[in-house]
C-alpha cells in the first residue's frame, strides 16, 4: 500500500462500514442531504460490473480488472481490498484530494477492511462508524428484496457478514439499525460532534 502522506490534508474523513444490507447507504445518503455538515461522497473504484441502475462516476468508478491492478501497481489507492475473488474495491487518492480541494469533508460508504485502514492512516481525522443490522436473518431478507444478485452471491455476502460483524468493536461507534429514524438521529449527532471537534496540531500539519 502506498504512503497516504502524499495527500494534502484539509478536511475530515467520515467512514460508514457494515455488511451489505445493513442500511449504511441509506444513512450516508441522509447525511449528504444535511448541508450544514458540508459533506461530499467518496466514489469508490471497483473491478466489478455495474448492478441495476448504477452509474459510472456517480455510484462507482467502474474499471476492468487489469486497470484496477495497474492502479494498485502505481500506488494510486489510499486503500483497496479484494472483497471477493477478482472483485476489487478501493479509494483513489485523487478522489479524496478532489473533495478536500472543494473545501468539504469526505464521507465513505465502504467495506469494513477499507474503513479500518483509513482510520489507521488518519486516526484523529477519521470518524469510523459501524452500522449493525438487527440480525443476520434480517440481512438475508433485505438482500433478497434487492433482486439484484443470484442466490449464490447472496449466500457469499451472508457468510462474509459474520466475519464483518466481528470487526465492529474496532470502530469508533456502532449504530444498531433496527429503527431507521433512531439510526439517522444517532448518525446526525455523531457527525455533528465530530466535525466541530478541533484537530490536534500534529493532525493539522
Backbone torsions as a table, in degrees:
resi	resn	phi	psi	omega
1	UNK	NA	146.0	-176.4
2	UNK	-80.3	162.3	179.9
3	UNK	-75.3	120.9	-178.0
4	UNK	-71.0	-9.5	-178.8
5	UNK	-69.0	-8.0	176.7
6	UNK	-70.4	-15.9	178.3
7	UNK	-80.1	144.8	172.9
8	UNK	-88.9	120.8	-175.0
9	UNK	-74.3	132.1	175.9
10	UNK	-138.3	-81.0	-175.1
11	UNK	-88.0	-166.6	178.4
12	UNK	-103.4	170.0	-176.6
13	UNK	-123.6	124.2	-177.9
14	UNK	-119.7	112.5	-173.8
15	UNK	-105.2	128.8	170.7
16	UNK	-118.7	121.5	-180.0
17	UNK	-130.2	154.3	-178.5
18	UNK	179.4	163.6	170.8
19	UNK	-63.9	152.2	177.4
20	UNK	-57.3	132.6	179.3
21	UNK	95.3	1.6	-178.6
22	UNK	-78.9	-18.5	-179.8
23	UNK	101.3	11.5	-177.5
24	UNK	-65.9	-34.6	-179.6
25	UNK	-65.0	-38.7	177.4
26	UNK	-62.5	-42.1	179.8
27	UNK	-66.5	-43.8	179.9
28	UNK	-62.4	-42.6	178.7
29	UNK	-62.6	-38.3	177.0
30	UNK	-62.2	-45.3	-178.7
31	UNK	-64.9	-37.3	178.8
32	UNK	-63.2	-28.1	-179.4
33	UNK	-78.6	-10.8	179.7
34	UNK	-88.4	96.0	-172.8
35	UNK	-59.1	-28.2	-177.4
36	UNK	-66.1	-18.7	-179.8
37	UNK	-83.8	-18.0	177.1
38	UNK	56.2	52.6	-176.9
39	UNK	-103.9	151.6	173.2
40	UNK	-135.1	136.6	-176.2
41	UNK	-74.5	130.4	175.2
42	UNK	-83.3	115.1	-179.7
43	UNK	-83.4	118.8	-179.3
44	UNK	-78.8	153.5	171.7
45	UNK	-93.7	147.6	178.4
46	UNK	-148.9	151.2	178.5
47	UNK	-94.2	-1.6	179.9
48	UNK	-85.0	165.2	178.7
49	UNK	-79.6	155.6	177.4
50	UNK	-60.7	147.3	176.2
51	UNK	-114.6	140.6	175.6
52	UNK	58.3	-123.4	-177.5
53	UNK	-105.2	23.5	179.7
54	UNK	-61.5	142.3	-175.9
55	UNK	-119.6	133.5	176.3
56	UNK	-63.5	132.9	179.2
57	UNK	85.5	-4.2	176.9
58	UNK	-121.1	-54.5	179.0
59	UNK	-89.0	-44.2	178.5
60	UNK	-150.7	164.2	164.7
61	UNK	-96.4	101.9	-178.6
62	UNK	-81.9	132.8	179.9
63	UNK	-147.3	160.6	179.1
64	UNK	-69.3	162.1	178.5
65	UNK	-60.1	-42.3	180.0
66	UNK	-63.4	-40.9	179.3
67	UNK	-65.1	-42.6	179.2
68	UNK	-60.1	-46.5	-178.7
69	UNK	-64.2	-31.5	177.2
70	UNK	-67.8	-39.3	176.1
71	UNK	-62.4	-37.0	176.1
72	UNK	-62.4	-47.3	-179.5
73	UNK	-60.4	-37.2	-178.8
74	UNK	-83.5	1.9	178.5
75	UNK	58.1	43.3	-179.4
76	UNK	-87.5	-9.3	-175.6
77	UNK	-98.3	142.3	169.5
78	UNK	-74.4	-39.1	174.4
79	UNK	-155.4	152.6	174.6
80	UNK	-154.4	160.3	-176.9
81	UNK	-154.5	138.7	170.9
82	UNK	-87.8	93.9	-172.9
83	UNK	-69.2	-43.8	171.5
84	UNK	-131.2	169.5	-177.4
85	UNK	-55.7	123.8	-178.9
86	UNK	57.4	24.3	-179.1
87	UNK	-125.4	92.1	-172.7
88	UNK	-100.8	147.7	172.0
89	UNK	-133.2	149.6	177.9
90	UNK	-167.3	165.9	177.6
91	UNK	-110.8	115.9	177.7
92	UNK	-72.3	136.9	178.3
93	UNK	-57.9	-38.7	-177.8
94	UNK	-65.7	-23.8	177.5
95	UNK	-70.4	-44.5	177.8
96	UNK	-65.4	-42.1	179.7
97	UNK	-64.8	-36.0	177.7
98	UNK	-58.8	-43.6	-177.4
99	UNK	-72.6	-43.4	177.9
100	UNK	-62.3	-34.9	178.7
101	UNK	-65.9	-22.6	176.8
102	UNK	-81.0	-5.8	-177.7
103	UNK	79.4	24.1	-177.3
104	UNK	-116.0	165.4	173.4
105	UNK	-89.8	150.3	-177.3
106	UNK	-96.6	131.8	173.7
107	UNK	-117.5	133.9	-175.6
108	UNK	-114.6	143.7	170.7
109	UNK	-123.4	88.4	-169.9
110	UNK	-137.7	168.9	177.7
111	UNK	-57.3	150.4	-176.2
112	UNK	-60.3	-36.6	-179.6
113	UNK	-65.6	-45.2	178.4
114	UNK	-63.8	-39.9	179.5
115	UNK	-61.7	-43.1	179.9
116	UNK	-69.9	-31.2	177.4
117	UNK	-67.2	-40.1	177.7
118	UNK	-65.0	-42.2	178.4
119	UNK	-60.2	-39.8	-178.7
120	UNK	-67.8	-38.2	-178.4
121	UNK	-74.4	-34.7	-179.1
122	UNK	-128.3	69.9	-171.4
123	UNK	-57.8	-41.8	-177.9
124	UNK	-89.7	-28.4	-177.4
125	UNK	-77.6	-13.0	-174.3
126	UNK	-111.3	133.8	167.8
127	UNK	-104.2	115.9	-178.4
128	UNK	-107.9	118.0	-176.2
129	UNK	-119.5	130.9	177.1
130	UNK	-103.1	127.0	177.9
131	UNK	-98.3	116.5	-174.9
132	UNK	-100.8	128.4	177.7
133	UNK	-76.4	161.2	179.0
134	UNK	-59.6	-36.8	179.8
135	UNK	-166.3	165.0	176.8
136	UNK	-67.4	-34.6	177.8
137	UNK	-62.1	-40.2	178.2
138	UNK	-65.7	-37.1	176.1
139	UNK	-57.5	-45.9	-178.2
140	UNK	-61.7	-40.9	178.9
141	UNK	-61.9	-46.1	-179.0
142	UNK	-63.5	-41.6	-179.3
143	UNK	-66.3	-38.4	178.4
144	UNK	-65.7	-35.9	-179.5
145	UNK	-65.6	-25.8	179.4
146	UNK	-63.4	-36.4	-179.9
147	UNK	56.3	36.2	-179.8
148	UNK	-114.3	-7.5	-175.6
149	UNK	-136.8	158.4	179.8
150	UNK	-72.2	164.1	177.6
151	UNK	-59.6	-39.2	179.8
152	UNK	-62.7	-43.3	-179.5
153	UNK	-65.6	-40.3	178.4
154	UNK	-62.0	-43.2	179.2
155	UNK	-63.0	-35.5	176.3
156	UNK	-63.7	-42.0	-179.6
157	UNK	-66.2	-39.3	179.2
158	UNK	-65.6	-41.6	178.1
159	UNK	-63.1	-40.6	-179.9
160	UNK	-67.9	-31.7	-178.0
161	UNK	-59.7	-36.8	-179.8
162	UNK	-61.1	-40.7	178.7
163	UNK	-68.6	-43.0	-178.1
164	UNK	-64.5	-39.9	-179.9
165	UNK	-60.6	-30.1	-180.0
166	UNK	-69.4	-18.4	-179.0
167	UNK	-86.9	-9.2	-174.3
168	UNK	-49.3	-43.9	-178.6
169	UNK	-62.7	-15.1	-179.9
170	UNK	-80.6	-10.3	-179.9
171	UNK	-87.6	162.0	-179.7
172	UNK	-66.5	-37.9	-177.8
173	UNK	-144.9	152.0	174.6
174	UNK	-120.1	125.9	175.0
175	UNK	-107.2	120.3	176.3
176	UNK	-84.8	113.9	-176.6
177	UNK	-94.6	68.4	174.2
178	UNK	-103.6	-11.5	175.7
179	UNK	-141.2	109.1	-171.8
180	UNK	-59.7	-41.6	-177.9
181	UNK	-63.1	-38.8	177.4
182	UNK	-69.0	-39.8	179.7
183	UNK	-63.5	-40.6	179.1
184	UNK	-66.1	-41.2	179.6
185	UNK	-64.8	-39.9	179.0
186	UNK	-66.2	-40.6	178.0
187	UNK	-63.6	-42.4	177.7
188	UNK	-56.6	-46.6	-177.5
189	UNK	-64.3	-45.4	-179.6
190	UNK	-61.5	-47.1	-177.3
191	UNK	-68.2	-41.6	179.5
192	UNK	-59.7	-47.7	-179.9
193	UNK	-63.8	-40.7	-176.5
194	UNK	-68.2	-41.8	-178.7
195	UNK	-64.7	-36.1	-179.1
196	UNK	-75.5	-21.6	-176.3
197	UNK	-69.8	124.5	179.8
198	UNK	-71.2	149.5	177.1
199	UNK	-85.5	155.1	175.3
200	UNK	-69.8	165.4	179.8
201	UNK	-60.7	-38.3	-179.8
202	UNK	-62.1	-42.5	-179.0
203	UNK	-69.6	-35.6	179.1
204	UNK	-63.9	-33.7	179.9
205	UNK	-76.1	NA	NA
